[in-house]
Amino acid sequence: MHELAENIAKQDIRALAKAITMVENDHPEKLSLLQDIFSLRNNAHFIGITGAPGAGKSSLVNRLIHHVRSQGWTIAVIAVDPTSPFSGGALLGDRIRMNQHFTDPGVFIRSMATRGSLGGLARATKDTLRICDAFGFDIVLVETVGVGQSELDIMKVADTTALVLTPNSGDVLQVFKAGIMEIADLFVINKADLPGVEKLRILLRDFIMMTNKERFVPPIITTVSTENKGIDDLWKQMENHKTYLAETNQGKEQRIRKLELEVKELIREEIWRDVDTYLTDSPVFLEQVDKPDADPYQLARNWYKDWKQEVMENGRK
Amino acid sequence: MHELAENIAKQDIRALAKAITMVENDHPEKLSLLQDIFSLRNNAHFIGITGAPGAGKSSLVNRLIHHVRSQGWTIAVIAVDPTSPFSGGALLGDRIRMNQHFTDPGVFIRSMATRGSLGGLARATKDTLRICDAFGFDIVLVETVGVGQSELDIMKVADTTALVLTPNSGDVLQVFKAGIMEIADLFVINKADLPGVEKLRILLRDFIMMTNKERFVPPIITTVSTENKGIDDLWKQMENHKTYLAETNQGKEQRIRKLELEVKELIREEIWRDVDTYLTDSPVFLEQVDKPDADPYQLARNWYKDWKQEVMENGRK
């Protein structure tokens, strides 16, 4: 067992932060560390919150933190933001939020930023959720900004996914297009003091009726996060969904399907690491790419053949 | 040479559509077809247009189609939309747009939708651009909705990337976060009849001054696409950028860097295809994932090792 994993199990907050940095930086020992961490899992409630920019997710999450703390639960919040792949960097907003809960050891807030690699952010986020689970937080919440493919991918790891919409914003069309509607277990109409709530509710109800009736029927919750309205109902519905998953076959099926996807993703990442190392060490590769008539499809085929050859030769040693 | 590639070179529009479907569905013969297609390349001007939802990209592209056609150029437009990974499906909006240019053989419009796999959409889009280039379109334009990681990835294939913003929309902050600012070769302030144009222009100018001075200085273009204003200037600036790339070292460097990324991506995809087949054929894999204590990190390591073992054994045969 890695010392870091042991310290996480002892609820050492510095070990937690260090482990997250390791997965973010794709540390060579990452996989074996995560294996240890996985063995320490506590099966926290994984909650995903997503929605278009400006839907008020951050303030909603802030209210939710206060609410679950008042009920005695501990909570880790991972805020995912596709910041610049060039600048990296932390987010001012999260620093401000962090301050509010700074003296409360039952709250951990961390923001994750893109490191440039395709799928890298989604992968690092999922690993971070696992690390927070091993630490012992009762609730591990991931909040994503935007509705791109990688956000969708992150949401797949959550047990309970809430989609936050606002009346009259046109968000619905965007999230429809992005395929977020189908993965939502709860719909939240935030800023419900604005006009258009009923129209949005009817649209959501129609959508719910259209979709598969054999799964959990997503409730529609109205909130005004700035006035702390509806937060208790939101939390009750989130717990409801957790109970539903535990009591029906759907929870088990969902877990297996997610695990299958995750194993495949991890293998893919391993492959990538191997190939990248193989190519980076080769001056011939750069030379070949540098030619004016270089054909990427031909090059890829040749290099893959060479890589396989190397695997075979290493096996013979 | 594939018959399909030969027919594309003969400008057979059905062959074009068929080849795109093949790359979308990840057909087994995809790579060898693309190799043939690559050999037929005409070096079209690859243009990328991106921006937040609602910035008016579609109508801007529509105006641009009319404009370049009036100059005698042919154009292919690939609209990328991260639609539902569950439903797939075509987009109503593009069908409407398609109708406008239906009788003009110098215009080809196609929308690409997510097929569920991470990075699959970006890959298929890049291959589609190549197919349109082989067909002989003078301009191949890709338009993306949203500012997620995969959109960013698609934009990297374009020679010239335009970022569309609107005054007072708050888009700037979102695209700043998404790292789109850094890849833009042109900034377009669309809906420039709205207030706030000057404020946005100053902000963009400051941003441009801050960034690397040794590369192309992105111009700021104001347009009102609904009134067909500024389209001629936009096109002129796009051609300017193409000339700049051709005349300086930056174009060559950009091409090599992109090719390097692309070859790596293709190799990764090839290996993944092989591993995926290996897993799919194995009932043991599903059985292992099905266990309540299944550890994804352990499973991934073991299966990848097993697959490599198989490569070695096949090599010995």
Interface residues (C-beta under 8 A of the other chain):
Chain A: L31 S32 L34 Q35 F38 S39 P53 G54 D81 P82 T83 S84 P85 F86 S87 T114 L118 G119 L121 A122 V145 G146 V147 G148 Q149 S150 E151 L152 D153 G170 Q174 F176 K177 A178 G179 M181 E182 I256 L259 E260 E262 V263 K264 E265 L266 I267 R268 E270 I271 W272 V275 D276 L279 F285 L286 V289 D290 A294 D295 P296 Y297 Q298 L299 A300 R301 W303 Y304 W307 K308 Q309 V311 M312 G315 R316
Chain B: L31 S32 L34 Q35 F38 S39 P53 G54 D81 P82 T83 S84 P85 F86 S87 L91 T114 L118 G119 L121 A122 V145 G146 V147 G148 Q149 S150 E151 L152 D153 G170 Q174 F176 K177 A178 G179 M181 E182 I256 L259 E260 E262 V263 K264 L266 I267 R268 E270 I271 W272 V275 D276 L279 F285 L286 V289 D290 A294 D295 P296 Y297 Q298 L299 A300 R301 W303 Y304 W307 K308 Q309 V311 M312 G315 R316
